[in-house]
Amino acid sequence: MRADTLHITLAFLGSTPAAQLDALIACADAVQADTFELILDQAGYWRHKRIGWLGASQTPPQHAALVVALNTALRAAGYAVDARPHVPHVTLLRNSAGGEVPECTPVHWPISDFVLVASRTETDGAHYEVIRRWPLNLNQS
């Protein structure tokens, strides 16, 4: 994966008309959440999707609160959001043949904001454009 494609999806909306951009921004504007550190310490492979990933063995409460706040705002605005529990992970390999999953050195990722991203798939892979960024509250604990 290219470094510019590494991300953690908080809410996947699929194909969304540009006319709904203001509504999406209003949903994100309503979110209040604290900064946190995400520790990606678990490598894995989803055979059915042929995806290699790096994830967090423990979800920080601030991450869970961010996902809940965002999904609550989206749901209230009429957007369908995934009802399955959110599992923070970064996709590292796509269309992988699999194999043994190696041990990994934990990656400490300070999370201080979240973004709204437009995604487009081209012949050389996915390309992302950050539309807007929202800072998180400094965690005082």
BAKOL-199992 format. One line per 2 residues: their letters; for each residue z, y, x of N, C-alpha, C. Coordinates in Angstrom, 2 decimals. Atoms other than C-alpha are relative to their C-alpha. Layout:
a = Z,Y,X,Z,Y,X,Z,Y,X  ...
//
This chain:
mr = 0.00,-1.18,0.84,0.00,0.00,0.00,0.00,1.24,0.89  -0.02,-1.28,-0.70,-0.65,3.53,1.11,1.32,0.71,-0.29
ad = -1.27,-0.70,0.15,2.45,5.67,1.65,-0.03,0.96,-1.19  0.07,-0.96,1.10,1.20,8.20,-0.93,0.03,-0.66,-1.37
tl = -0.07,0.69,1.29,1.31,5.52,-3.64,1.37,-0.60,-0.28  -1.33,0.58,0.20,4.93,4.43,-3.15,0.79,0.83,-1.01
hi = -0.75,-0.68,1.06,7.00,5.28,-6.21,0.83,-1.01,-0.78  -0.74,0.81,0.96,9.47,3.97,-8.75,-0.30,0.58,-1.37
tl = 0.33,-0.44,1.35,8.30,4.17,-12.34,1.26,0.00,-0.85  -1.14,-0.12,0.90,11.00,5.44,-14.69,-0.39,-0.30,-1.44
af = 0.53,0.24,1.35,8.87,5.31,-17.85,-1.52,-0.06,0.13  1.45,0.15,-0.07,5.30,4.02,-18.11,-0.57,0.33,-1.38
lg = 0.56,-0.43,1.28,3.25,5.75,-20.81,-1.43,-0.45,-0.22  1.39,0.42,0.15,-0.20,4.32,-20.17,-0.91,1.20,-0.14
st = 0.97,-1.06,0.20,-3.21,6.36,-21.12,0.53,0.99,-1.04  -0.56,-1.03,0.87,-1.94,9.63,-22.60,-0.92,1.21,0.02
pa = 0.90,-1.15,0.05,-4.19,12.47,-23.80,0.60,1.24,0.66  -0.44,-1.23,-0.67,-3.99,15.72,-21.81,0.63,0.98,-1.00
aq = -0.55,-0.89,1.02,-3.20,17.51,-25.09,1.50,-0.24,-0.21  -1.42,0.31,0.16,0.25,15.84,-24.99,0.84,0.43,1.20
ld = -0.71,-0.40,-1.22,1.17,17.33,-21.60,1.21,0.87,-0.30  -1.13,-0.88,0.31,3.39,20.06,-23.07,1.16,-0.79,-0.61
al = -1.04,0.82,0.61,5.29,17.48,-25.13,0.71,-0.85,1.06  -0.60,0.79,-1.08,5.85,15.30,-22.05,0.90,0.87,0.88
ia = -0.80,-0.93,-0.81,7.07,18.30,-20.05,1.30,0.35,-0.73  -1.20,-0.32,0.78,9.48,19.19,-22.88,1.00,-1.17,0.04
ca = -0.89,1.17,-0.09,10.88,15.63,-22.78,0.73,0.01,1.34  -0.62,0.00,-1.33,11.50,15.84,-19.03,0.93,1.20,0.17
da = -0.88,-1.18,-0.07,12.95,19.37,-19.38,1.38,-0.29,-0.59  -1.26,0.30,0.68,15.66,17.86,-21.62,0.91,-0.91,0.82
vq = -0.76,0.98,-0.79,16.83,15.40,-18.95,0.98,0.70,0.94  -1.03,-0.44,-0.94,20.07,16.10,-17.12,0.54,-1.25,0.68
ad = -0.48,1.16,-0.74,20.98,13.62,-14.38,0.38,0.46,1.41  -0.51,-0.33,-1.33,22.68,13.60,-10.98,-0.82,-0.65,1.11
tf = 0.61,0.59,-1.19,21.30,12.97,-7.51,0.73,-1.30,0.35  -0.62,1.26,-0.41,21.99,9.57,-5.98,-0.79,-0.59,1.16
el = 0.71,0.75,-1.03,21.04,7.18,-3.23,-0.35,-1.37,-0.56  0.46,1.32,0.42,18.97,4.13,-4.10,-0.16,-0.85,1.24
il = 0.11,0.89,-1.15,19.33,1.23,-1.70,-0.91,-1.16,-0.40  0.97,1.07,0.22,16.27,-1.02,-1.69,0.30,-1.08,1.03
dq = -0.51,1.01,-0.92,17.65,-4.21,-0.20,-0.43,-1.42,-0.36  0.37,1.32,0.47,15.88,-7.08,-1.93,-1.53,-0.08,-0.12
ag = 1.45,0.21,0.08,12.30,-8.25,-1.35,-0.27,-1.14,-0.97  0.33,1.05,0.95,10.56,-10.37,-3.95,-1.49,-0.07,-0.25
yw = 1.42,0.23,0.33,7.28,-11.68,-5.31,-0.09,-0.46,-1.46  0.27,0.42,1.37,6.12,-11.84,-8.92,-1.32,-0.76,0.00
rh = 1.17,0.88,-0.09,3.74,-14.80,-8.89,-1.00,0.27,-1.12  0.89,-0.21,1.15,2.33,-14.13,-12.38,-0.83,1.28,0.11
kr = 0.74,-1.26,-0.18,1.28,-10.60,-11.36,-0.57,0.12,1.41  0.45,0.00,-1.39,0.65,-11.43,-7.67,0.40,1.30,0.71
ig = -0.53,-1.26,-0.54,2.84,-8.47,-6.63,1.20,-0.29,0.89  -1.16,0.00,-0.88,5.17,-8.19,-3.65,0.73,1.31,-0.17
wl = -0.77,-1.20,0.30,8.00,-5.72,-4.17,1.27,0.07,0.84  -1.30,-0.25,-0.62,11.12,-4.20,-2.67,0.85,0.68,-1.07
ga = -0.82,-0.53,1.08,13.96,-3.55,-5.08,1.45,0.14,0.38  -1.43,-0.24,-0.18,17.60,-2.72,-5.49,0.76,-1.15,-0.63
sq = -0.82,1.08,0.56,20.07,-5.57,-5.92,1.04,0.57,-0.96  -0.92,-0.67,0.91,22.38,-3.05,-7.62,-0.60,1.34,-0.41
tp = 0.53,-1.26,0.50,21.24,-0.19,-9.82,1.13,1.03,-0.05  -1.04,-1.04,0.07,23.27,3.00,-9.21,0.12,0.51,-1.44
pq = -0.17,-0.50,1.37,24.78,4.33,-12.46,-0.80,1.27,-0.26  0.78,-1.23,0.19,23.01,7.66,-11.88,-1.47,-0.32,-0.28
ha = 1.38,0.40,0.26,19.65,5.88,-11.80,-0.13,-0.49,-1.44  0.02,0.50,1.37,20.43,4.05,-15.01,0.10,1.15,-1.00
al = -0.15,-1.15,0.89,21.54,7.33,-16.63,-1.28,0.82,-0.07  1.27,-0.74,-0.04,18.30,9.04,-15.54,-1.04,-0.71,-0.88
vv = 0.96,0.77,0.79,16.19,6.26,-17.08,0.33,0.10,-1.49  -0.40,-0.08,1.41,18.20,6.30,-20.32,-0.30,1.39,-0.56
al = 0.23,-1.37,0.48,18.01,10.11,-20.62,-1.49,0.26,-0.22  1.44,-0.21,0.13,14.26,10.15,-20.02,-0.58,-0.80,-1.16
nt = 0.52,0.83,1.08,13.52,7.25,-22.35,0.49,0.45,-1.37  -0.52,-0.52,1.27,15.75,8.73,-25.07,-0.82,1.21,-0.45
al = 0.81,-1.18,0.33,13.83,12.02,-24.93,-1.41,-0.40,-0.40  1.36,0.46,0.33,10.48,10.22,-24.94,-0.03,-0.67,-1.37
ra = -0.06,0.71,1.28,11.48,7.97,-27.84,0.16,1.00,-1.15  -0.22,-1.00,1.04,12.71,11.00,-29.85,-1.28,0.80,-0.29
ag = 1.26,-0.72,0.18,9.30,12.63,-29.31,-1.12,-0.92,-0.53  0.98,0.91,0.58,7.54,9.54,-30.68,-0.75,-0.87,0.97
ya = 0.67,0.84,-0.99,6.51,7.81,-27.45,0.62,-1.39,0.01  -0.48,1.38,-0.13,6.77,4.04,-27.13,0.45,-0.19,1.45
vd = -0.51,0.28,-1.34,8.95,3.12,-24.16,0.40,-1.47,0.06  -0.32,1.40,-0.22,9.66,-0.28,-22.67,1.47,-0.25,-0.35
ar = -1.38,0.31,0.42,12.76,-1.83,-24.27,0.69,-0.93,1.00  -0.62,0.91,-0.97,13.32,-4.25,-21.38,0.89,0.79,0.96
ph = -0.85,-0.69,-0.98,16.08,-3.41,-18.89,-0.83,0.48,1.19  0.73,-0.58,-1.13,14.81,-1.15,-16.12,0.51,-0.60,1.30
vp = -0.34,0.56,-1.30,14.73,-2.76,-12.68,-0.69,0.85,1.06  0.65,-0.86,-0.99,14.14,-0.20,-9.89,-0.62,-0.83,1.12
hv = 0.72,0.71,-1.07,11.51,-1.49,-7.47,-1.22,0.82,0.42  1.21,-0.62,-0.54,8.62,-0.32,-5.30,-1.00,-1.13,0.25
tl = 1.04,0.99,-0.25,5.39,-2.30,-5.34,-0.54,0.22,1.42  0.49,-0.08,-1.38,4.35,-3.08,-1.76,-1.35,-0.69,0.17
lr = 1.25,0.77,-0.11,1.52,-5.61,-2.23,-0.54,-0.29,-1.39  0.67,0.37,1.25,-0.99,-6.11,-5.03,-1.02,-1.10,0.33
ns = 0.95,1.10,-0.17,-3.21,-9.17,-5.50,0.32,-0.84,1.23  -0.47,0.76,-1.15,-1.15,-11.02,-2.93,-0.03,-1.50,-0.30
ag = 0.01,1.45,0.15,-1.50,-14.76,-2.38,1.42,-0.55,0.02  -1.39,0.44,0.00,2.27,-14.91,-2.08,0.40,-0.57,1.34
ge = -0.53,0.58,-1.22,4.14,-16.99,0.45,1.49,0.22,0.05  -1.44,-0.16,-0.17,7.63,-16.86,1.83,0.37,1.48,0.00
vp = -0.47,-1.39,0.06,9.50,-13.65,1.03,0.99,0.20,1.14  -0.89,-0.20,-1.15,11.08,-12.32,4.22,1.26,0.77,-0.38
ec = -1.20,-0.85,0.11,14.56,-10.85,4.57,-0.45,1.43,0.28  0.40,-1.38,-0.24,14.43,-7.08,4.58,1.19,0.82,0.48
tp = -1.00,-0.98,-0.40,16.31,-4.28,6.24,0.12,1.00,-1.15  -0.14,-0.93,1.12,17.77,-2.10,3.47,-0.57,1.38,0.30
vh = 0.55,-1.35,-0.06,15.99,1.18,2.83,0.91,0.87,-0.86  -0.85,-0.94,0.73,18.31,4.05,1.84,-0.87,1.19,-0.41
wp = 0.91,-1.01,0.52,16.34,6.42,-0.39,0.80,1.03,-0.80  -0.70,-1.03,0.77,18.02,9.69,-1.42,-0.91,0.52,-1.12
is = 0.78,-0.42,1.17,16.86,10.61,-4.93,0.55,1.35,-0.46  -0.44,-1.35,0.36,17.02,14.34,-5.65,-0.87,0.63,-1.09
df = 0.85,-0.52,1.06,14.26,14.78,-8.23,-0.80,-1.13,-0.63  0.96,0.93,0.59,11.79,13.04,-10.52,-1.24,0.80,-0.38
vl = 1.27,-0.68,0.21,8.17,13.81,-11.30,-0.77,-0.60,-1.17  1.00,0.47,0.96,5.50,13.54,-13.97,-1.28,-0.17,0.80
va = 1.15,0.33,-0.83,2.47,11.87,-12.45,-1.18,-0.41,-0.87  1.25,0.49,0.58,-1.14,11.45,-13.54,-0.55,-1.03,0.96
sr = 0.52,1.09,-0.82,-2.60,8.19,-12.30,-1.46,-0.26,-0.37  1.39,0.42,0.26,-6.23,7.25,-11.91,-0.34,-1.11,0.99
te = 0.39,1.13,-0.83,-7.66,4.01,-10.59,-1.45,0.16,0.41  1.35,-0.09,-0.55,-10.68,4.16,-8.33,-0.28,-1.25,0.80
td = 0.36,1.21,-0.74,-12.52,1.59,-6.24,0.90,-0.27,1.19  -0.89,0.19,-1.15,-10.16,2.18,-3.31,1.47,-0.09,-0.39
ga = -1.38,0.16,0.46,-7.02,1.82,-5.45,0.46,1.14,-0.88  -0.60,-1.01,0.87,-4.65,4.01,-7.41,0.17,1.31,0.75
hy = -0.25,-1.34,-0.54,-4.41,7.75,-6.84,0.90,0.72,-1.00  -0.99,-0.67,0.83,-1.52,9.84,-8.12,-0.01,1.50,0.27
ev = -0.09,-1.46,-0.10,-1.30,13.55,-8.85,1.30,0.43,-0.66  -1.24,-0.49,0.55,2.12,15.13,-9.30,-0.32,1.24,-0.84
ir = 0.25,-1.11,0.93,1.89,17.40,-12.33,1.17,0.98,0.01  -1.19,-0.85,0.01,5.46,18.67,-12.30,1.18,-0.78,0.58
rw = -1.18,0.58,-0.64,8.76,18.04,-10.51,1.26,0.61,-0.61  -1.28,-0.44,0.54,12.32,18.25,-11.88,1.11,-0.36,0.97
pl = -1.13,0.31,-0.89,15.34,18.57,-9.58,1.14,-0.64,-0.80  -1.19,0.58,0.59,18.42,16.49,-10.30,1.21,0.83,0.40
nl = -1.22,-0.74,-0.29,21.93,17.96,-10.36,0.66,-0.58,1.25  -0.73,0.48,-1.18,23.81,17.78,-7.08,1.22,-0.76,-0.47
nq = -1.12,0.86,0.38,26.27,14.94,-7.44,1.23,0.43,0.78  -1.19,-0.52,-0.66,29.73,16.32,-6.67,1.06,-1.06,0.25
s = -1.02,1.04,-0.19,31.55,12.96,-6.60,-0.06,-0.65,1.36
//
